[in-house]
């Protein structure tokens, strides 16, 4: 995996699990998480956008390498 790839994979996984829990409520969250709830959703949205951009860049790079 690329440098830092494992870190971002775990971070995406944790944020994704939080989003699933946010909708399904299978784990009861403590009161302190209600205060930072907006920030977690904001950070998750930013990470999803960054992930989408990186996915797009990786696909373009592999497509150009196949042509050459």
mmCIF file as gemmi writes it, N, C-alpha and C atoms, coordinates in Angstrom:
data_model
loop_
_atom_site.group_PDB
_atom_site.id
_atom_site.type_symbol
_atom_site.label_atom_id
_atom_site.label_alt_id
_atom_site.label_comp_id
_atom_site.label_asym_id
_atom_site.label_entity_id
_atom_site.label_seq_id
_atom_site.pdbx_PDB_ins_code
_atom_site.Cartn_x
_atom_site.Cartn_y
_atom_site.Cartn_z
_atom_site.occupancy
_atom_site.B_iso_or_equiv
_atom_site.pdbx_formal_charge
_atom_site.auth_seq_id
_atom_site.auth_asym_id
_atom_site.pdbx_PDB_model_num
ATOM 1 N N . UNK Axp A 1 ? 0.831 -1.175 0 1 0 ? 1 A 1
ATOM 2 C CA . UNK Axp A 1 ? 0 0 0 1 0 ? 1 A 1
ATOM 3 C C . UNK Axp A 1 ? 0.878 1.24 0 1 0 ? 1 A 1
ATOM 4 N N . UNK Axp A 2 ? 0.395 2.284 -0.605 1 0 ? 2 A 1
ATOM 5 C CA . UNK Axp A 2 ? 1.158 3.525 -0.672 1 0 ? 2 A 1
ATOM 6 C C . UNK Axp A 2 ? 1.36 4.09 0.727 1 0 ? 2 A 1
ATOM 7 N N . UNK Axp A 3 ? 2.329 4.962 0.83 1 0 ? 3 A 1
ATOM 8 C CA . UNK Axp A 3 ? 2.634 5.576 2.11 1 0 ? 3 A 1
ATOM 9 C C . UNK Axp A 3 ? 1.41 6.298 2.649 1 0 ? 3 A 1
ATOM 10 N N . UNK Axp A 4 ? 0.977 5.954 3.831 1 0 ? 4 A 1
ATOM 11 C CA . UNK Axp A 4 ? -0.195 6.568 4.43 1 0 ? 4 A 1
ATOM 12 C C . UNK Axp A 4 ? -1.499 5.954 3.973 1 0 ? 4 A 1
ATOM 13 N N . UNK Axp A 5 ? -1.441 5.008 3.061 1 0 ? 5 A 1
ATOM 14 C CA . UNK Axp A 5 ? -2.653 4.394 2.534 1 0 ? 5 A 1
ATOM 15 C C . UNK Axp A 5 ? -3.425 3.621 3.59 1 0 ? 5 A 1
ATOM 16 N N . UNK Axp A 6 ? -2.711 2.901 4.445 1 0 ? 6 A 1
ATOM 17 C CA . UNK Axp A 6 ? -3.365 2.134 5.493 1 0 ? 6 A 1
ATOM 18 C C . UNK Axp A 6 ? -4.051 3.065 6.488 1 0 ? 6 A 1
ATOM 19 N N . UNK Axp A 7 ? -3.41 4.179 6.809 1 0 ? 7 A 1
ATOM 20 C CA . UNK Axp A 7 ? -4.004 5.147 7.735 1 0 ? 7 A 1
ATOM 21 C C . UNK Axp A 7 ? -5.326 5.669 7.189 1 0 ? 7 A 1
ATOM 22 N N . UNK Axp A 8 ? -5.332 6.072 5.921 1 0 ? 8 A 1
ATOM 23 C CA . UNK Axp A 8 ? -6.556 6.612 5.346 1 0 ? 8 A 1
ATOM 24 C C . UNK Axp A 8 ? -7.618 5.53 5.183 1 0 ? 8 A 1
ATOM 25 N N . UNK Axp A 9 ? -7.195 4.288 4.891 1 0 ? 9 A 1
ATOM 26 C CA . UNK Axp A 9 ? -8.153 3.195 4.807 1 0 ? 9 A 1
ATOM 27 C C . UNK Axp A 9 ? -8.86 3.01 6.144 1 0 ? 9 A 1
ATOM 28 N N . UNK Axp A 10 ? -8.094 2.977 7.234 1 0 ? 10 A 1
ATOM 29 C CA . UNK Axp A 10 ? -8.687 2.808 8.56 1 0 ? 10 A 1
ATOM 30 C C . UNK Axp A 10 ? -9.559 4.009 8.904 1 0 ? 10 A 1
ATOM 31 N N . UNK Axp A 11 ? -9.102 5.201 8.557 1 0 ? 11 A 1
ATOM 32 C CA . UNK Axp A 11 ? -9.887 6.399 8.832 1 0 ? 11 A 1
ATOM 33 C C . UNK Axp A 11 ? -11.204 6.38 8.065 1 0 ? 11 A 1
ATOM 34 N N . UNK Axp A 12 ? -11.17 6.012 6.794 1 0 ? 12 A 1
ATOM 35 C CA . UNK Axp A 12 ? -12.403 5.899 6.007 1 0 ? 12 A 1
ATOM 36 C C . UNK Axp A 12 ? -13.321 4.836 6.606 1 0 ? 12 A 1
ATOM 37 N N . UNK Axp A 13 ? -12.751 3.729 7.056 1 0 ? 13 A 1
ATOM 38 C CA . UNK Axp A 13 ? -13.534 2.65 7.632 1 0 ? 13 A 1
ATOM 39 C C . UNK Axp A 13 ? -14.233 3.102 8.913 1 0 ? 13 A 1
ATOM 40 N N . UNK Axp A 14 ? -13.521 3.815 9.775 1 0 ? 14 A 1
ATOM 41 C CA . UNK Axp A 14 ? -14.107 4.29 11.032 1 0 ? 14 A 1
ATOM 42 C C . UNK Axp A 14 ? -15.211 5.307 10.761 1 0 ? 14 A 1
ATOM 43 N N . UNK Axp A 15 ? -14.957 6.254 9.883 1 0 ? 15 A 1
ATOM 44 C CA . UNK Axp A 15 ? -15.977 7.257 9.559 1 0 ? 15 A 1
ATOM 45 C C . UNK Axp A 15 ? -17.177 6.591 8.893 1 0 ? 15 A 1
ATOM 46 N N . UNK Axp A 16 ? -16.931 5.63 8.021 1 0 ? 16 A 1
ATOM 47 C CA . UNK Axp A 16 ? -18.033 4.913 7.385 1 0 ? 16 A 1
ATOM 48 C C . UNK Axp A 16 ? -18.865 4.153 8.404 1 0 ? 16 A 1
ATOM 49 N N . UNK Axp A 17 ? -18.199 3.512 9.366 1 0 ? 17 A 1
ATOM 50 C CA . UNK Axp A 17 ? -18.93 2.806 10.421 1 0 ? 17 A 1
ATOM 51 C C . UNK Axp A 17 ? -19.743 3.788 11.258 1 0 ? 17 A 1
ATOM 52 N N . UNK Axp A 18 ? -19.194 4.968 11.51 1 0 ? 18 A 1
ATOM 53 C CA . UNK Axp A 18 ? -19.94 5.98 12.254 1 0 ? 18 A 1
ATOM 54 C C . UNK Axp A 18 ? -21.183 6.401 11.48 1 0 ? 18 A 1
ATOM 55 N N . UNK Axp A 19 ? -21.048 6.599 10.172 1 0 ? 19 A 1
ATOM 56 C CA . UNK Axp A 19 ? -22.21 6.98 9.367 1 0 ? 19 A 1
ATOM 57 C C . UNK Axp A 19 ? -23.271 5.885 9.388 1 0 ? 19 A 1
ATOM 58 N N . UNK Axp A 20 ? -22.845 4.616 9.316 1 0 ? 20 A 1
ATOM 59 C CA . UNK Axp A 20 ? -23.808 3.521 9.41 1 0 ? 20 A 1
ATOM 60 C C . UNK Axp A 20 ? -24.512 3.531 10.76 1 0 ? 20 A 1
ATOM 61 N N . UNK Axp A 21 ? -23.743 3.735 11.817 1 0 ? 21 A 1
ATOM 62 C CA . UNK Axp A 21 ? -24.322 3.786 13.154 1 0 ? 21 A 1
ATOM 63 C C . UNK Axp A 21 ? -25.238 4.994 13.305 1 0 ? 21 A 1
ATOM 64 N N . UNK Axp A 22 ? -24.907 6.079 12.657 1 0 ? 22 A 1
ATOM 65 C CA . UNK Axp A 22 ? -25.722 7.292 12.736 1 0 ? 22 A 1
ATOM 66 C C . UNK Axp A 22 ? -27.125 7.028 12.204 1 0 ? 22 A 1
ATOM 67 N N . UNK Axp A 23 ? -27.223 6.242 11.146 1 0 ? 23 A 1
ATOM 68 C CA . UNK Axp A 23 ? -28.527 5.944 10.572 1 0 ? 23 A 1
ATOM 69 C C . UNK Axp A 23 ? -29.239 4.781 11.239 1 0 ? 23 A 1
ATOM 70 N N . UNK Axp A 24 ? -28.492 3.758 11.642 1 0 ? 24 A 1
ATOM 71 C CA . UNK Axp A 24 ? -29.105 2.532 12.159 1 0 ? 24 A 1
ATOM 72 C C . UNK Axp A 24 ? -29.174 2.461 13.679 1 0 ? 24 A 1
ATOM 73 N N . UNK Axp A 25 ? -28.337 3.226 14.372 1 0 ? 25 A 1
ATOM 74 C CA . UNK Axp A 25 ? -28.291 3.271 15.848 1 0 ? 25 A 1
ATOM 75 C C . UNK Axp A 25 ? -28.111 1.891 16.478 1 0 ? 25 A 1
ATOM 76 N N . UNK Axp A 26 ? -27.177 1.094 15.969 1 0 ? 26 A 1
ATOM 77 C CA . UNK Axp A 26 ? -26.928 -0.209 16.563 1 0 ? 26 A 1
ATOM 78 C C . UNK Axp A 26 ? -25.965 -0.139 17.742 1 0 ? 26 A 1
ATOM 79 N N . UNK Axp A 27 ? -25.252 0.977 17.895 1 0 ? 27 A 1
ATOM 80 C CA . UNK Axp A 27 ? -24.401 1.201 19.067 1 0 ? 27 A 1
ATOM 81 C C . UNK Axp A 27 ? -24.836 2.518 19.69 1 0 ? 27 A 1
ATOM 82 N N . UNK Axp A 28 ? -25.146 2.497 20.987 1 0 ? 28 A 1
ATOM 83 C CA . UNK Axp A 28 ? -25.557 3.713 21.685 1 0 ? 28 A 1
ATOM 84 C C . UNK Axp A 28 ? -24.335 4.602 21.892 1 0 ? 28 A 1
ATOM 85 N N . UNK Axp A 29 ? -24.407 5.835 21.394 1 0 ? 29 A 1
ATOM 86 C CA . UNK Axp A 29 ? -23.288 6.764 21.509 1 0 ? 29 A 1
ATOM 87 C C . UNK Axp A 29 ? -23.402 7.566 22.8 1 0 ? 29 A 1
ATOM 88 N N . UNK Axp A 30 ? -22.269 7.839 23.463 1 0 ? 30 A 1
ATOM 89 C CA . UNK Axp A 30 ? -22.317 8.645 24.683 1 0 ? 30 A 1
ATOM 90 C C . UNK Axp A 30 ? -22.701 10.09 24.377 1 0 ? 30 A 1
ATOM 91 N N . UNK Axp A 31 ? -23.029 10.82 25.417 1 0 ? 31 A 1
ATOM 92 C CA . UNK Axp A 31 ? -23.498 12.203 25.27 1 0 ? 31 A 1
ATOM 93 C C . UNK Axp A 31 ? -22.435 13.112 24.664 1 0 ? 31 A 1
ATOM 94 N N . UNK Axp A 32 ? -21.158 12.852 24.939 1 0 ? 32 A 1
ATOM 95 C CA . UNK Axp A 32 ? -20.102 13.724 24.413 1 0 ? 32 A 1
ATOM 96 C C . UNK Axp A 32 ? -20.049 13.667 22.891 1 0 ? 32 A 1
ATOM 97 N N . UNK Axp A 33 ? -20.407 12.531 22.312 1 0 ? 33 A 1
ATOM 98 C CA . UNK Axp A 33 ? -20.369 12.446 20.851 1 0 ? 33 A 1
ATOM 99 C C . UNK Axp A 33 ? -21.465 13.275 20.206 1 0 ? 33 A 1
ATOM 100 N N . UNK Axp A 34 ? -22.528 13.555 20.936 1 0 ? 34 A 1
ATOM 101 C CA . UNK Axp A 34 ? -23.592 14.401 20.387 1 0 ? 34 A 1
ATOM 102 C C . UNK Axp A 34 ? -23.08 15.824 20.169 1 0 ? 34 A 1
ATOM 103 N N . UNK Axp A 35 ? -22.123 16.254 20.986 1 0 ? 35 A 1
ATOM 104 C CA . UNK Axp A 35 ? -21.573 17.604 20.851 1 0 ? 35 A 1
ATOM 105 C C . UNK Axp A 35 ? -20.656 17.727 19.644 1 0 ? 35 A 1
ATOM 106 N N . UNK Axp A 36 ? -19.959 16.659 19.296 1 0 ? 36 A 1
ATOM 107 C CA . UNK Axp A 36 ? -19.038 16.721 18.162 1 0 ? 36 A 1
ATOM 108 C C . UNK Axp A 36 ? -19.626 16.078 16.916 1 0 ? 36 A 1
ATOM 109 N N . UNK Axp A 37 ? -20.903 15.748 16.973 1 0 ? 37 A 1
ATOM 110 C CA . UNK Axp A 37 ? -21.567 15.068 15.873 1 0 ? 37 A 1
ATOM 111 C C . UNK Axp A 37 ? -21.454 15.851 14.569 1 0 ? 37 A 1
ATOM 112 N N . UNK Axp A 38 ? -21.673 17.149 14.601 1 0 ? 38 A 1
ATOM 113 C CA . UNK Axp A 38 ? -21.601 17.972 13.392 1 0 ? 38 A 1
ATOM 114 C C . UNK Axp A 38 ? -20.203 17.935 12.785 1 0 ? 38 A 1
ATOM 115 N N . UNK Axp A 39 ? -19.19 17.97 13.636 1 0 ? 39 A 1
ATOM 116 C CA . UNK Axp A 39 ? -17.817 17.981 13.144 1 0 ? 39 A 1
ATOM 117 C C . UNK Axp A 39 ? -17.435 16.64 12.541 1 0 ? 39 A 1
ATOM 118 N N . UNK Axp A 40 ? -17.933 15.554 13.109 1 0 ? 40 A 1
ATOM 119 C CA . UNK Axp A 40 ? -17.622 14.232 12.562 1 0 ? 40 A 1
ATOM 120 C C . UNK Axp A 40 ? -18.258 14.07 11.194 1 0 ? 40 A 1
ATOM 121 N N . UNK Axp A 41 ? -19.498 14.5 11.047 1 0 ? 41 A 1
ATOM 122 C CA . UNK Axp A 41 ? -20.16 14.403 9.747 1 0 ? 41 A 1
ATOM 123 C C . UNK Axp A 41 ? -19.46 15.302 8.733 1 0 ? 41 A 1
ATOM 124 N N . UNK Axp A 42 ? -19.044 16.488 9.146 1 0 ? 42 A 1
ATOM 125 C CA . UNK Axp A 42 ? -18.313 17.388 8.25 1 0 ? 42 A 1
ATOM 126 C C . UNK Axp A 42 ? -16.988 16.758 7.815 1 0 ? 42 A 1
ATOM 127 N N . UNK Axp A 43 ? -16.23 16.224 8.775 1 0 ? 43 A 1
ATOM 128 C CA . UNK Axp A 43 ? -14.946 15.592 8.449 1 0 ? 43 A 1
ATOM 129 C C . UNK Axp A 43 ? -15.157 14.376 7.552 1 0 ? 43 A 1
ATOM 130 N N . UNK Axp A 44 ? -16.201 13.618 7.809 1 0 ? 44 A 1
ATOM 131 C CA . UNK Axp A 44 ? -16.503 12.468 6.959 1 0 ? 44 A 1
ATOM 132 C C . UNK Axp A 44 ? -16.817 12.88 5.537 1 0 ? 44 A 1
ATOM 133 N N . UNK Axp A 45 ? -17.561 13.957 5.387 1 0 ? 45 A 1
ATOM 134 C CA . UNK Axp A 45 ? -17.858 14.457 4.047 1 0 ? 45 A 1
ATOM 135 C C . UNK Axp A 45 ? -16.603 14.897 3.318 1 0 ? 45 A 1
ATOM 136 N N . UNK Axp A 46 ? -15.715 15.575 4.035 1 0 ? 46 A 1
ATOM 137 C CA . UNK Axp A 46 ? -14.455 16.012 3.434 1 0 ? 46 A 1
ATOM 138 C C . UNK Axp A 46 ? -13.622 14.799 3.015 1 0 ? 46 A 1
ATOM 139 N N . UNK Axp A 47 ? -13.555 13.793 3.877 1 0 ? 47 A 1
ATOM 140 C CA . UNK Axp A 47 ? -12.782 12.596 3.547 1 0 ? 47 A 1
ATOM 141 C C . UNK Axp A 47 ? -13.371 11.857 2.353 1 0 ? 47 A 1
ATOM 142 N N . UNK Axp A 48 ? -14.681 11.823 2.263 1 0 ? 48 A 1
ATOM 143 C CA . UNK Axp A 48 ? -15.299 11.175 1.106 1 0 ? 48 A 1
ATOM 144 C C . UNK Axp A 48 ? -14.968 11.913 -0.182 1 0 ? 48 A 1
ATOM 145 N N . UNK Axp A 49 ? -14.957 13.232 -0.133 1 0 ? 49 A 1
ATOM 146 C CA . UNK Axp A 49 ? -14.605 14.015 -1.319 1 0 ? 49 A 1
ATOM 147 C C . UNK Axp A 49 ? -13.147 13.782 -1.699 1 0 ? 49 A 1
ATOM 148 N N . UNK Axp A 50 ? -12.255 13.779 -0.713 1 0 ? 50 A 1
ATOM 149 C CA . UNK Axp A 50 ? -10.836 13.523 -0.982 1 0 ? 50 A 1
ATOM 150 C C . UNK Axp A 50 ? -10.651 12.12 -1.555 1 0 ? 50 A 1
ATOM 151 N N . UNK Axp A 51 ? -11.356 11.148 -0.992 1 0 ? 51 A 1
ATOM 152 C CA . UNK Axp A 51 ? -11.278 9.786 -1.506 1 0 ? 51 A 1
ATOM 153 C C . UNK Axp A 51 ? -11.758 9.685 -2.938 1 0 ? 51 A 1
ATOM 154 N N . UNK Axp A 52 ? -12.815 10.406 -3.261 1 0 ? 52 A 1
ATOM 155 C CA . UNK Axp A 52 ? -13.328 10.386 -4.631 1 0 ? 52 A 1
ATOM 156 C C . UNK Axp A 52 ? -12.326 11.005 -5.599 1 0 ? 52 A 1
ATOM 157 N N . UNK Axp A 53 ? -11.692 12.09 -5.194 1 0 ? 53 A 1
ATOM 158 C CA . UNK Axp A 53 ? -10.689 12.734 -6.052 1 0 ? 53 A 1
ATOM 159 C C . UNK Axp A 53 ? -9.501 11.804 -6.262 1 0 ? 53 A 1
ATOM 160 N N . UNK Axp A 54 ? -9.04 11.156 -5.196 1 0 ? 54 A 1
ATOM 161 C CA . UNK Axp A 54 ? -7.918 10.216 -5.325 1 0 ? 54 A 1
ATOM 162 C C . UNK Axp A 54 ? -8.289 9.024 -6.19 1 0 ? 54 A 1
ATOM 163 N N . UNK Axp A 55 ? -9.504 8.547 -6.073 1 0 ? 55 A 1
ATOM 164 C CA . UNK Axp A 55 ? -9.957 7.439 -6.913 1 0 ? 55 A 1
ATOM 165 C C . UNK Axp A 55 ? -9.96 7.857 -8.378 1 0 ? 55 A 1
ATOM 166 N N . UNK Axp A 56 ? -10.434 9.058 -8.651 1 0 ? 56 A 1
ATOM 167 C CA . UNK Axp A 56 ? -10.454 9.559 -10.017 1 0 ? 56 A 1
ATOM 168 C C . UNK Axp A 56 ? -9.036 9.691 -10.562 1 0 ? 56 A 1
ATOM 169 N N . UNK Axp A 57 ? -8.127 10.229 -9.771 1 0 ? 57 A 1
ATOM 170 C CA . UNK Axp A 57 ? -6.742 10.388 -10.211 1 0 ? 57 A 1
ATOM 171 C C . UNK Axp A 57 ? -6.086 9.041 -10.466 1 0 ? 57 A 1
ATOM 172 N N . UNK Axp A 58 ? -6.346 8.055 -9.611 1 0 ? 58 A 1
ATOM 173 C CA . UNK Axp A 58 ? -5.747 6.728 -9.786 1 0 ? 58 A 1
ATOM 174 C C . UNK Axp A 58 ? -6.272 6.067 -11.053 1 0 ? 58 A 1
ATOM 175 N N . UNK Axp A 59 ? -7.55 6.223 -11.325 1 0 ? 59 A 1
ATOM 176 C CA . UNK Axp A 59 ? -8.109 5.632 -12.542 1 0 ? 59 A 1
ATOM 177 C C . UNK Axp A 59 ? -7.549 6.298 -13.789 1 0 ? 59 A 1
ATOM 178 N N . UNK Axp A 60 ? -7.396 7.595 -13.762 1 0 ? 60 A 1
ATOM 179 C CA . UNK Axp A 60 ? -6.824 8.291 -14.918 1 0 ? 60 A 1
ATOM 180 C C . UNK Axp A 60 ? -5.388 7.865 -15.148 1 0 ? 60 A 1
ATOM 181 N N . UNK Axp A 61 ? -4.606 7.754 -14.069 1 0 ? 61 A 1
ATOM 182 C CA . UNK Axp A 61 ? -3.2 7.373 -14.201 1 0 ? 61 A 1
ATOM 183 C C . UNK Axp A 61 ? -3.075 5.962 -14.763 1 0 ? 61 A 1
ATOM 184 N N . UNK Axp A 62 ? -3.886 5.042 -14.292 1 0 ? 62 A 1
ATOM 185 C CA . UNK Axp A 62 ? -3.792 3.674 -14.805 1 0 ? 62 A 1
ATOM 186 C C . UNK Axp A 62 ? -4.274 3.601 -16.248 1 0 ? 62 A 1
ATOM 187 N N . UNK Axp A 63 ? -5.241 4.417 -16.614 1 0 ? 63 A 1
ATOM 188 C CA . UNK Axp A 63 ? -5.735 4.433 -17.99 1 0 ? 63 A 1
ATOM 189 C C . UNK Axp A 63 ? -4.661 4.976 -18.923 1 0 ? 63 A 1
ATOM 190 N N . UNK Axp A 64 ? -3.952 6.036 -18.514 1 0 ? 64 A 1
ATOM 191 C CA . UNK Axp A 64 ? -2.891 6.602 -19.35 1 0 ? 64 A 1
ATOM 192 C C . UNK Axp A 64 ? -1.71 5.652 -19.459 1 0 ? 64 A 1
ATOM 193 N N . UNK Axp A 65 ? -1.402 4.923 -18.4 1 0 ? 65 A 1
ATOM 194 C CA . UNK Axp A 65 ? -0.285 3.979 -18.436 1 0 ? 65 A 1
ATOM 195 C C . UNK Axp A 65 ? -0.575 2.803 -19.351 1 0 ? 65 A 1
ATOM 196 N N . UNK Axp A 66 ? -1.832 2.396 -19.473 1 0 ? 66 A 1
ATOM 197 C CA . UNK Axp A 66 ? -2.185 1.3 -20.368 1 0 ? 66 A 1
ATOM 198 C C . UNK Axp A 66 ? -2.039 1.705 -21.826 1 0 ? 66 A 1
ATOM 199 N N . UNK Axp A 67 ? -2.335 2.96 -22.135 1 0 ? 67 A 1
ATOM 200 C CA . UNK Axp A 67 ? -2.276 3.435 -23.517 1 0 ? 67 A 1
ATOM 201 C C . UNK Axp A 67 ? -0.838 3.539 -23.974 1 0 ? 67 A 1
ATOM 202 N N . UNK Axp A 68 ? 0.048 3.966 -23.119 1 0 ? 68 A 1
ATOM 203 C CA . UNK Axp A 68 ? 1.454 4.181 -23.489 1 0 ? 68 A 1
ATOM 204 C C . UNK Axp A 68 ? 2.194 2.922 -23.613 1 0 ? 68 A 1
